[in-house]
Amino acid sequence: MKAVRFHEYGEPDVLRYEDVEVPVAGPGQVRVRVAATTFNGVDGNIRAGFMQGPMPLSLPHVPGLDVAGTIDALGEGVSGLAVGDEVIGFLPFVADGAAAEYVLAPAEVLAPAPTSIPLADAAALPVVGLTAWQALVDHARLEPGQRLLISGAGGAVGGYAVQLAKATGAHVIATASPRSSERVARAGADEVVDHTTTDLVAAVTEPVDVLLNLAPIDPARFAALTALVRDGGVVVSTTVWMPAPADEDRGVRAVDLYVRSDPAQLSELVARVDRGELTVDVAERVALAELAPVHARAAAGTLPGKVVVLPTPA
């Protein structure tokens, strides 16, 4: 089969499109014929070697944390799944991923794929959808009527976060660039602030209950945004290399989010997609052989949004 692997850590050019053996499902595993994977920001950090401490890999390594596809074979002891089932999942960080024609997945991480959208597009849901859900539901405990400020809403996580927050009944203030502001507004944000031209601290005239930070941020700016959070509020951040600032004197707690695979939560997100309550936004579809340029464009900051990667030509 064809796969993309890196044999050493480094720049995007370490990614090789090559022939590898088709994997065999072991106990508790299924083999999935991949319809698509995606690019996530953490993929670039893993490839560059920045995550070797928490995520030790055996090289060569196949990237691709998201998978959408069809079960092709069952390993010993697998129940509740069948060959032919269409599934999606968030794969383990340290195992070979889905940038290949076939991938092995622990049976317990998979959820039924949505039926209302193309199977390949469903690969755009697991990692970023779960990040948004866990940020707002598990950690922020967002409630109807609360005010939410999303810093860096123009990315893929931001799109889901805006939609989920609006479904909760929150008032959403979102920062975005001119390139992404229309998409953020379409997702349902009540206020969209152009962070390239506007002082966000001055623009937010009332305290917010929750600050969700999704983008790299200067510590001083992070502290200034935290000052916008009301007493007893919460700051949740996905940029774990820049710890979220708390304010103990005002009872403002801080959460550094490490997203985890959760098939029950993923199934809830799928149900919302199929009910028409959650939109899966795909900016671009590319062939697997073009994954290295996607990594390069991400490093340059020029990706237009969520990119779905297909094992067959786009």
N, C-alpha and C positions, 0 to 999 in steps of 0.2 A: 504494500500500500504506500501511498504518498503521505508524507508528514513534514512539518517544519520542526527542526530541532536546533538547539545551540549546544556546541561541544565545549564551549568555554564562555565565561562571562565577558561582556563587553558592549560595544556599540551595536546598533541594529544590524550591521553587516555580519555579525556572528550567526545570524539566523540562516539556516540552510534548508532548502526545499529538496527532499531526498527520499529514496526508497528505504523503507524499514519493514520488518516482519509484522504481519497482522497479529495482534496480541490474543492470548487465550484466556478466557474468563476463569478465574480461580474461585474458591469457596466464597460465597457471599457477594460475588461480583456479577455484573452483566456486561456484555459487550454491546456497544451502541454504534450503529452505522451513523456517522455524523452527518446531519443536515447542515449544521453551522456551528461555529463558535463566534467569539467576539474579541475585540481588543478592550482591555481594561487598563487603567493607568498603572495598577500594581504589576501588570505584566512587564512593563518597561523597567520598573525597579528591580524585579526579580531577574530579568535578563542581564541587567547591568551589574548585578552582584551586590546590590545594596541591601538585600534581604537574607543574606546567607546565615545570619545568626538565628532569627526566628524561623526561617524556612530553608533548612539544609537540603540541597538537592543532590541526586546522583546524576552526573552528566554522562552522555548527552541527555537533554531534557526537552520534552515536547510541551510548549506553553498552551494556554487556553483553558481558563477556569470555567467559563460558561459552556454548556453543551445543550444542543437540541438535536434530537435524532430518533431513530427507531431501534428498539432492542433487537439484536441480531442473534444473541446466544446467551444462555443462562448458566452461571456457575453452580456448583453443588450447594444445596441448602437454600437457594433463593425461592421465595414464595411470594405470591401476591402480584407478580409481574409475569408477562408472557412475551414470547417472541412475536414481534409485530407491533407491540405497544409503542406509541409515540410519547416521548418523555423529554423533560428538561431537567437541568440540575446545575448545582454549583459544586464543582469537583474539588477534591483535596488539593491544597497548595503544593505539596511536595511530590505528588504522583504525576505521571505523564498526563498532559491535558488533551484537549480536543482539537488542537490544530493538526488534524490528521483525518484520514478517511474512516478510521475506527478508533474507539477509545474504550478502556475499561472504566467502569464506575461502580463504587459501592452501591448495592441495591438500595440502601436506606437513604441515600441523598437525593433520589430521583422523585419527581412529581409528574403526574400526567400533564402533557402539553396542552396549551389552549387550543381549542378547535375553531376559533373565530378568526384566526390570522394564519398566514403561512408558517409552517413548522420552522423554517430557517429563521424567520424574523423573531420567533419566540426565544432564540438564544440571547436576544438583547434584554431579557428580563431578569435572570437569576441574581447575579452579583449586585447590580446597581439597584434593582428593585428591593432586594433584601436589605441593602444598606439604608435605603430611605425608610423602609418599614421599621427596622430596628432602631434607627435614630429617633423617629417620631413616636413610635408606639412603645417600644421597650424602655427607652432611656428618657426621652422628653416627657412621655405620658401626656401628649398633647390632647387638649380638651376643646369642645365646642366653645366658640367665642374668644378663645385666646388669640394673642397676637404673636406671629412667628416671623422672624427675620432670617432669611436664607442668604448667606454670603457665598457667592459662587454658584448661583442657581442655573447658569447657562449650560452646565454639563449634564451628562446622562442621569446622574443621581438626582440632580436638581429638578429635572422634569418630573420624575416620579414623586419626589418630595412635595412639590407644589400640588400635584394632583391628589395625593393622599391627604395632605393638610386641608385642602378645600373640601374633600369628602368628609372630613372630620367636623367641618364647620368653623375652621380657624380663619383669621384674617392674615393674609400672606403678603409680606413685603419681600421682594426678591431683587438681588443685584444681578446684573447681566451686562454684557458688552453690546454694542450696536449689532454685532453679528448674530447674537442669540436672543436679543430682547423680545423679538416677535414670537419666537418659539416659547419663551417663558410666559409671555402674556397669554398665548394660546392654551398653555397648560392650566391657566386659571388664576395666576397671581393677581391680587388686588392692586398692588403697586409694584411697578418695575423701575428700579433706579439704575441709571447708566453709571457704573462705577468708574468709567474712564473720564467722565466730565463733572460728576457730582460728588460733593462731600457727603458721604452716607451718614455720618454722625449728625450733621446739620439737617439732613433730609428727614430723619426719623424724629418726629416731634413728640411722640408719646412713647413711654416705655413698652418693651415687648416682654412677653412671658418666656419665650424660647428663642435662643440664637443658635442656628444650625450653620456651622462653617464647613464648606465643602471644597475650599480652594487654598493653595499656599498663601500664607498671610504673614506680614511683618508682626513681630511680637507687640510692638507699640500700638499698631492698628488693632490687633486682636483685643488688647486691653481696653482700647477706646470703644470698641463695639460691645464688649462685655458690660461697660458702664451703661449701655442702653437697656440692659436687662433689669426688670423690676426686682425688688427685694423678694427673695424666695424663688426666683426663676432658675433657669437652667441653661447652660452652654453645652452643646454637643458638637464635637468636631471629628471629622474623618481624616484630618491631616495629623496622624499620630506622632509624626516626627516633630510637630510643633504642639506641645501639650496645651489643652484648653485651659484658660485661666479661670479660676474660681474667685469668688469674693466672699470669704467666710463671714466678714463683718455684716454683710447684707443677706446672708443665707443663700447666695447664688452658688449652686453646685456646678461642677464641671465633669464632663464625660468624654473620654477619648474612645472612640468607637472602633472596635475590631470586628468587622462583619464576619458572621459565621453562617455556615450552611444550615438551613432549617426547612425541610420539605413541607412541614405543616404550614408555615408562613408562606412558602412559595405556592402551595396549593391555594391559599387564600388570594394571593395576587393573581393567579391564573383564573380563579372564579370571577374576580373583578374584571379582568380582561374580557372574559366570555360574556359577562353581563353588560359590557359596553361602558363600564365605570372607570376603566383605566386604559389609557392609550399607550401602546408600545411604539416608541418613536425611533425609527431607523434612519440615520442620515445617509448612509452609504453601504453598498454591498460590494465586496471585493473577493477575488479568487484567493485561495490559500497560498498560491505561489507569490502573491503580492503582499504577504504579511510583513516582510522586512520593511518595505516602504511605508507601511502604516505605522510601524514603530518609529521610523525616522520622522514622519510628519507629526506624530504625537510629541516627540522630543522637541520639535520646532514650534509646537503650539498651533499647528495649522489644521488639526482635525476638525471637521464641521459638526461633530456630534457622535452618536453611537455608531460604530462601524461593525457590521456583521461580516464574518469571514466564511466563505463557502468552499468546501473541498473540491467542488467542480467550478468551472469558470463562471463568473458573475454575469 
